[in-house]
Amino acid sequence: MSDRSYMQVTCRQQDRHRFEALGFHPEFTDTPPAGPTVELIDPGADYGHASRLPTDIPFLATHDATGSFGARRIACDGCRTAEVPATSEGFTIEWDATKRRPTTASLARIRCYVAVLQRAQQRFQSGN
């Protein structure tokens, strides 16, 4: 049995076939993609393609929550992949009620994600 979610990915035009092989496709086929990147969707991503996403190319992805897991943002710079719990409104932060502040691990995950996100965006711009 699977757990499906809506998933969106942004990748370089040259890498789109890697995601299309997983079941992603353009949301609107009547508008040809312009620029170095393309946005693809998979409205029924099985477990958010958890173990099937490439790790050797830059991309950004999001997927909705399902019964088994929460919504997440994923960034890969081609060398490192980072994931954070997130909603459409922003990051989900784990809260330490005793200390009345975010947990150290939660903040570390967000910082790691932002660093990988920035490197992926730089690779989009440079075409590498």
C-alpha positions in Angstrom: 0.0 0.0 0.0 1.3 3.5 -0.8 0.9 6.9 0.6 0.6 9.5 -2.2 1.1 13.3 -2.1 1.1 16.2 -4.5 4.8 17.0 -5.3 6.4 19.8 -7.2 10.0 20.0 -8.4 12.1 22.8 -10.0 15.1 21.5 -11.9 17.4 22.5 -14.8 15.9 21.9 -18.3 18.8 19.5 -19.0 17.8 17.3 -16.0 14.0 17.2 -16.5 14.2 13.7 -18.0 15.4 12.4 -14.6 12.2 13.6 -13.0 10.0 12.6 -15.9 11.2 9.0 -15.4 9.8 9.2 -11.9 6.4 10.4 -13.1 6.7 14.1 -13.0 5.3 16.3 -15.9 4.7 19.9 -16.6 1.5 21.2 -15.0 0.6 23.2 -18.1 1.6 21.6 -21.4 0.5 24.4 -23.6 3.2 26.8 -22.3 6.7 25.8 -23.4 9.2 26.3 -20.5 11.5 29.3 -20.9 14.7 29.8 -19.1 17.2 27.5 -17.6 14.8 25.8 -15.1 11.5 24.0 -15.4 8.8 23.2 -12.8 7.3 19.8 -12.9 4.6 18.1 -10.8 3.5 14.7 -9.7 0.1 14.8 -8.2 0.4 11.2 -6.9 4.0 11.0 -5.7 4.3 7.7 -3.9 5.8 8.5 -0.4 7.0 11.8 -1.9 9.6 9.8 -4.0 11.5 9.6 -0.7 14.3 7.3 -1.8 14.0 7.7 -5.5 15.0 11.4 -6.0 18.4 12.0 -7.6 21.3 13.2 -5.4 23.7 14.2 -8.1 21.9 17.1 -9.7 20.5 20.4 -8.3 16.8 20.6 -7.7 14.2 22.1 -5.3 11.1 20.2 -4.3 8.1 20.4 -2.1 5.4 17.8 -1.2 2.2 18.0 0.7 1.4 16.1 3.9 -0.3 12.7 3.8 -1.4 10.2 6.4 2.1 8.9 7.0 4.3 12.0 6.8 4.2 15.8 6.9 4.8 18.4 4.2 8.4 19.0 3.4 10.8 21.1 1.4 13.8 19.4 -0.2 16.9 21.0 -1.7 19.7 19.3 -3.5 22.8 21.1 -4.8 24.1 18.0 -6.6 26.3 16.9 -3.7 24.2 17.3 -0.6 20.4 17.0 0.0 18.6 18.7 2.8 14.9 18.3 3.9 12.9 20.4 6.3 9.3 20.1 7.6 7.4 23.0 6.1 4.0 24.3 5.0 3.2 26.8 2.3 3.5 29.5 4.9 7.1 28.6 6.0 9.2 26.2 8.0 7.8 24.0 10.8 9.9 24.5 13.9 10.1 22.0 16.7 9.6 23.8 20.0 11.2 23.0 23.3 8.4 24.0 25.8 10.7 23.7 28.8 13.3 26.2 27.4 10.6 28.2 25.6 12.5 28.3 22.3 13.1 26.3 19.1 15.1 23.1 19.5 18.7 23.3 18.4 18.2 20.4 16.0 15.3 22.1 14.3 17.3 25.3 13.7 20.3 23.3 12.5 18.1 21.5 9.9 16.7 24.8 8.7 20.2 26.4 8.4 21.5 23.3 6.5 18.5 23.4 4.2 19.0 27.2 3.4 22.7 26.6 2.7 21.9 23.8 0.2 19.0 25.8 -1.3 21.4 28.7 -2.0 24.0 26.5 -3.6 21.3 24.8 -5.8 20.0 28.3 -6.9 23.5 29.3 -7.8 23.9 26.2 -9.9 20.6 27.1 -11.7 22.0 30.5 -12.5 25.4 29.3 -13.6 24.0 26.4 -15.7 26.4 24.0 -14.0 
